[in-house]
Amino acid sequence: MSRIEQKFAQLNEQGKKALIPYITGGDPEPGYTVGFMHALVEAGADMIELGIPFSDPMADGEVIQKAHERSLAAGTTLEGILEMVAEFRQTNQDTPVVLMGYLNPIEYMGYANFAQKAKTAGVDGLLTVDLPPEEADDVVPLLKEAGIDTIFLIAPTTTPARAAKIASHASGYLYYVSIKGVTGSATLDTQAVAEKTAELRQLTSVPVAVGFGIRDGASAAAISQVSDGAIVGSVLVNKIAALAQTPEQIPAALAETLNEMRTAMDA
């Protein structure tokens, strides 16, 4: 079993749902990211999605776009992101880490090269926003050989036939995008999410985690009732942006937000 599979199995035994925070690696500067990751785990994170900064993050709203800009301006690279994961693994061997981003930096590094470097660093999963299932056969076997799960997005507008095709390639978990639009936009419709996750569970045994629109304990708890996990990003990245000039205050701010969600979900 992969680290992600083990974590979901453990949570299932405990009657809990996964809390999966997202932060952009290298924001506001590369030297702070590992500390942020440890703070998230201490506050109740079950897994971490670590964003790979990219110059054209088309699926993201303004909040995360600016985080990518800050990270790139600070000199963050894909190599640097892998070094962050390796440093995190020096003291944490249990928390799954999923890299989230866009295909271009990985393609530039080379799929086989990336897979081996990611394995060595301790990466557990890869989610590339712009990798369609039609092109997955170039990447997924290399990642599978390296023990890295390939995580795919499914949107409210995804047709049942395409959802089935995506699910057939997925491992680790499926990321269901709860709203139409970019990250940080719109309002959650929990009933609509419940209907969609029920449909997805007919297609796959892979856990279904839900992201986009989760801002507080109430929304995290509502989503955890109808899915296997809640993914939270923009509200955390906003905290980092607000305190970018005083980064030593960021871990406590992240922990406060995540603690509220963890408490609400567990209740």
Secondary structure, 3 states (H helix, E strand, C coil): CCHHHHHHHHHHHHCCCEEEEEEECCCCCHHHHHHHHHHHHHCCCCCEEEECCCCCCCCCCHHHHHHHHHHHHCCCCHHHHHHHHHHHHCCCCCCCEEEEECHHHHHHHCHHHHHHHHHHHCCCEEEECCCCHHHHHHCHHHHHHCCCEEECEECCCCCHHHHHHHHHHCCCCEEEECCCCCCCCCCCCHHHHHHHHHHHHCCCCCCEEEECCCCCHHHHHHHHCCCCEEEECHHHHHHHHHCCCCHHHHHHHHHHHHHHHHHHHHC
